[in-house]
Amino acid sequence: MGVLQAFVPALDAVTVRQVAPPEPAPDEVVVRMLLTGICGSDTHAIAGHHPLLKPPYVPGHEAIGLVETCGTQVSGLQTGQRVVLKPNVVCGHCVNCLAGRSNACVELAWIGCDPSGQHPGAMADLFLAPARNLYPVPEGISDHQAALVECLATPVHAVRIAGDLTDATVVILGGGTIGVLTLLAARKAGARAVVITDLDPVKRERAVRLGAAAGLDAADPALPAQVTEALGGRADVLFDCVAAEGSARQWTALVRRAATVVLVGVPARDYVVPTVQLQDWELRLQGSASYTEADFETALSLGGEIPAEEIVTDVLDLTEAASAFSRAIAPGVGKVLVSARS
């Protein structure tokens, strides 16, 4: 008997198809999906705006599920156990993995972000993952919170590599899921005040409810003065979760000299950045890509603090995957989750 699986066959297309149930290799686990998130990477990919991810592929890299079947060499996981997926598959033996930078693994692959078909995603009745990529979900973390752990791991990594944020002032460009989880991570790291900017007033209001000193209109000409007022000066650290030329133009209006700018979002293309100030102000421009195992474990430890009730706005059945993707790009919508078939 087949199982259902969401599939992105081409640009602007999402279907649900029937496939054979997955069979685990000795070191793999079959997981019965409970919830899978739709990431901005997915909506950008199906619109043709993602530089690295192109259809066709099976989506679903933000997932929680129940252990269904374990391969013969798997230990430590039990049938029926709740697990969360760490979707980046690493080799464990390259120079970067050995240096604790597995997010930069030279053989990096992604479950749910793989046009080759080797690593189909979790947006299915059943999905497959290496056992080492599955983490038991502790008691006290809801399914909705667990579905957001992978999202939180990216901000946890970005905040860690930004340096010591104790008593720092921070501005975050972009108030989507990654932006508000960067707010959470920055505050946990000791930031004194955090401002979020966004074009969407719903997201700005949410940011303030979640602890931002201010939620400011990214298009307001008075934005630099407003950021300075809210923070008591220019920002020490800026996290760019938008990653577009327009946001890059704002960097030097919002940060002080010798500040750190962390590029968290995925740019759709190359663009001009303020290189004159980058040199003259001795700014530090830091790229941030996904997370390591340690970052993922930190995010999981914070899972019970994720404000899922503020972030998750919609949960749709797997059979409604196409509608879920359409909903994910609607104005004012937060995180959209796809659930197991009812």
N, C-alpha and C positions, 0 to 999 in steps of 0.2 A: 504493500500500500504506500502511495506517495505522500509527501509532505508539501505544504505550501511554503513558498519562498518569494519575497519581493525581488524584483529585478529591474535594473535601469538599462534598457537595451540601447537607448540612443538619447540624444539631447531632447529635453522637454518630454520625456516619456518615462512612466513608472507603471509596471505591470505586476501581477501576482501570477506565478506559474507553479505547476506541480512538478516536483523532482523526486528522485529516489532518496530514501532516508540515508543520511551519512553513516559511514562505517569508520570507527576509530582505528588509527594505527596504534601500535603498542603504547606510545607515549601520549596519546590523545584522548580527549573526552568529548562525548556527545552531550550537549546541553539543551534542555527544553526551555526555550525563551519565555520569559515573563514580560519584560519590557525592553524596548530598544528605542534610543533617542535618534531624532533626525538632527544632524549636525549642520552648521553653516557650510562645512566642506561639501556636504551632500547637495544642498540647494545650489551652491555655486557650480558644482560639477554638472548637474543636469541642465543648468543654464549655459554651460560652456565657458564659465568664468574662472574655473580652477586651473592653475598652470600645470598641475601634476596629475590630477585625477580626471580621467575621461571615461565615458561609457564605452563599452558595456561593463557593468559590474553589479555584484550583489551587495547592497548597502547593509549597514548595521555594525558600528564599531563602539557604540555606547550601550552596553547591554548587561542585564542581570537575568539569570535563569536558574534552573534546577538541574543538578547532575542527573543525567539519564543513563548513560553507559560509559564505563571506563575501559580504556585499553589495558592489555594484559600487564604492562609494566607500570601502571599508574598506582600510586599509593597516597594515602592522606586525604582522599576525597571519597565521599559516600553518596550512594544513590539518594536522590531527594534533597541533597544539601544545596542551600542557596549560594551561588557564586557570582562574582562580578568579573567581567572580561577586561583584561589589559590587552588591547588589540595589536600593539606593535610587537612584532615577532623579531627577535634578535638572535644573532649567532652565538654570542657569549664568549667568543674567543678572538675577535679582531682587536686591533690596538685601542679602539675607543671603548669597546665593551670592557676590556681588561682595565681601562683607566676610570671606570665608573661612569662612562658617558654612553650608555647603551642606546640612548635616543639618537645618537649619531653613528650607529652601527653601519659598517660598510655593506652589510647584506640585509639591511632593514627591509621588512615587508609588513604589510598591514592587513589584518582581517577586516573585511568590510570596505576596503579602499583599494581593491586589486583588480584592474582590468584583465589580468592574465587568467583569472579564474582559479588560481591556486589556493586563494584564501577567501572563499565566499563569506559574506557577513552574517550577522546574527538576526537580521530581519526575516525570520523564518520560524516555522514550528520547531525545528531542531537545527542547531548549528554545531560546528566542530571547532575545537581549539586545542593547542598543546596544553597539557596539564599545568605547565609552569606559567601559563598565561591566565589562569583562573585563581581567584582569591576568594576564600570563604567570607561571607558577609556576616559581620558580628551582630549579635542580638542588639536591639536598640536602634538599628538603622532600618528605616522603612524601605520598601521596594522602590518608591519614587526617589528617595535619597540615594539609594544604591545605584540607580540608573544615571545619576549625575556625578558619581565618583570619578569616572573617566574625564568628564568635563573639568572637574576641579583640579585634576592632576596637572593639566596644562598651566593654569595660573600658579599652582604651587611651585612648579618648576621655574616659571618666569620670575616669580618673586624671589626664589632662592638665588638664582644667578644674577639678580639685580644687585645683590650685596646686602649689607646690614641696613634694614629699614627702621631700626629703633629710633623713634622720635622724628622720622622723616615725614616730609609733606609729599603727597603723591597726586598726580592727575592721571586719569584713565580715559582714553579716547574710545568711546563705544560702550553702550550700556546694555548690550545683549547678554546672553548667558555667560560667555567668557568674561565679559567686562564686570558683571556683578560678582562672579566668583573670584575674580582678581581683587575686587574690593574685600571680600572675605579673607583671602589669603594675605593681603597686605596688612589688614588690621591684626590678624593673628601674628604677623611678623613684627608688630610693634609700631606701625605707621601712626603718626600723631593725627594727621588729617588727610582725608582722601576726597577728591572731587571727581565726579564722572560727567562726561559730556556726551550728548547724543542728540540726534535730530528729533527723536520720538518723545513727546512729553510723557507718555505712559511709562517709558523706560526711565526717564529722569526722575519721575515721582517714586518709582520703585526703588531706585538707588538711594534716595534719601530715607525711605522707610527702612532700608537695610544698613544704614549707618554712614552713608556719604555725608560729608559736610555740606555739599551742594550738588544738585543735578542741574547742569547748565546746557543751554541750547548751543550745539556745536556750530550753528550758522550765525549766531549773533555777533555782529562786528565788535561788540563790547566784551567778548569772551575773555581776552587777556586780562582786562581790568577786573572782571568778575572772579576769575581764578585767583588772581593775586589777593583780592579782598577776602575770599573764602579761606585761603591757606595762610594768609598773613605774609605773603611774599610769593615769589616764583617757586615752582615745584622743584624738589630735589630729584625726583624720579618721575618719569613719564612712561606709562605702558600704552602702546598703540595697538589696540585691538581692532582697529579699522583697516589699517595697512593699505592706504590709498594715497595718491599724490596730494589730495586735499588735506588729509590729516598730517602728512609730513610737512606741509607748509606751516602748520600751526606749532610745530615743536618749539621753535626758538622764540615764539611769542609767549610760551607758557612755562619754560624751564629757566633756571639760573645758569650762569656759567659753571662749567665743570659738573653739570648734571649728568644723569644716566637716562638714556632713552632705550627702552626695550621694545623691540618689534615682535608682537605676539600674534597678530593676525596674519593670514596668508595673502600676500599681494596677488592680484590677478595678473600683474605684469610688472616689468621693471619701470621705475620712474625716477625722477630727479628728487634728490634730498638736499637739504641746505649744507652743502659741503664747506662753504666758506666759514660759517659759524662752527661747524663740526671741528674744523681745525683750530680756528682762532679762539673759540671758547673752551677748547679741550673737552668737548663733549664725548661721552662714551656711548657708542651705538652698539647695542647688543641684540643679536638675533636670538630668538627663543623658539625651539622646536620640540613639541610634545613633552616627554617626561621620561625619567628613568624609573627603575623598579622602586628605588627609595622614595621618589616623588609620589608614585602611585600608592605606596604604603602609607605615606603621610596623608594623602587625600582620603584614603579609606579610614584612617584614624579620626579624621574630621567629619566623616560622613553623617554622623548624627547632628551636626551643626549646620548642614546644608539647608537653606530655607526653601525646600522643594515646593511648599505651598505658594510661594511668591514666584517661583521660576517656571514651574510646569503649569501650562494653561490648557492643554488639550491632550486627551488620550484617546486614540482611535484603534480599532481592531485591525489586525494584520490584513484582513480582506479589504480594508479601506486604505491601503498604503498610498495609492495615488492621491486620495483626498487629503491624507496626512501631509504629504509633500506640498500640496497646494496651500494647505492651512499654514504650514511653517513659514511661508514668505508673506503672509498677510500682515498688514500694519498692526502694531500693538500686541502681537502674539509673542509669547515667550517660548519655552521649550515644548515641542510637540513630541509625545511618546507614542510608539506603536506597541500595542499589547498583544498577548497571546489570544488566539481565537476563543471567543466565549462559547 
